[in-house]
Amino acid sequence: PVPRSSPVEYEFFWGPRAHVESSKLKVMHFVARVRNRCSKDWPCNYDWDSDDDAEVEAILNSGARGYSAP
């Protein structure tokens, strides 16, 4: 629990496994899938790393709805 919070609140942290298995892009597409939205519906206001640019462009231009794990 978060100290001095009323009502009780919890703070969750990502461990090393989560950092290895996920990325900002995967999380964005998961949220798009859960909300039944296309990721193209959101403007890209993120600071993407240069390594992510090709992946982002491919996914946003594919017309695919949401993210599906391989």
C-alpha positions as CSV (number, residue, x, y, z in Angstrom):
1,P,0.0,0.0,0.0
2,V,1.0,3.6,-0.6
3,P,1.8,5.3,2.8
4,R,-0.7,7.8,4.1
5,S,-3.3,7.2,1.4
6,S,-7.0,7.2,2.2
7,P,-8.7,5.1,0.8
8,V,-5.9,2.6,0.5
9,E,-4.0,2.8,-2.8
10,Y,-1.5,0.5,-4.3
11,E,1.5,1.2,-6.5
12,F,2.7,-1.5,-8.9
13,F,6.2,-1.7,-10.3
14,W,7.5,-3.5,-13.4
15,G,10.2,-6.0,-12.8
16,P,13.1,-6.9,-15.0
17,R,11.1,-9.6,-16.8
18,A,8.4,-7.1,-17.8
19,H,11.0,-4.8,-19.2
20,V,12.5,-7.6,-21.3
21,E,9.2,-8.9,-22.6
22,S,7.3,-5.7,-23.4
23,S,7.8,-2.4,-25.1
24,K,5.9,0.9,-25.3
25,L,4.7,-0.2,-28.7
26,K,3.3,-3.6,-27.4
27,V,1.6,-1.9,-24.5
28,M,0.0,0.7,-26.8
29,H,-1.3,-2.0,-29.1
30,F,-2.6,-4.1,-26.3
31,V,-4.5,-1.1,-24.9
32,A,-5.9,-0.4,-28.5
33,R,-7.1,-4.0,-28.7
34,V,-8.7,-3.9,-25.2
35,R,-10.5,-0.6,-26.1
36,N,-11.4,-1.9,-29.5
37,R,-9.7,0.9,-31.2
38,C,-7.2,1.1,-34.0
39,S,-3.7,2.3,-33.0
40,K,-3.9,4.8,-35.9
41,D,-6.7,6.6,-34.0
42,W,-4.1,8.0,-31.6
43,P,-1.6,10.6,-32.6
44,C,2.0,9.5,-31.9
45,N,3.1,11.8,-29.2
46,Y,5.7,9.4,-27.9
47,D,9.5,9.7,-27.9
48,W,10.2,6.7,-29.9
49,D,13.8,5.3,-30.0
50,S,15.3,5.3,-33.5
51,D,15.2,1.5,-33.4
52,D,11.4,1.5,-32.9
53,D,10.7,3.8,-35.9
54,A,10.6,1.1,-38.5
55,E,8.4,-1.2,-36.3
56,V,6.1,1.7,-35.5
57,E,5.7,2.7,-39.2
58,A,5.0,-0.9,-40.2
59,I,2.3,-1.4,-37.6
60,L,0.6,2.0,-38.1
61,N,0.6,1.6,-41.8
62,S,-0.6,-2.0,-41.8
63,G,-4.2,-1.1,-41.0
64,A,-4.2,-3.9,-38.4
65,R,-6.4,-3.3,-35.4
66,G,-4.7,-3.7,-32.1
67,Y,-1.7,-5.9,-31.2
68,S,-1.7,-9.7,-31.4
69,A,1.2,-11.6,-29.9
70,P,3.1,-13.9,-32.2
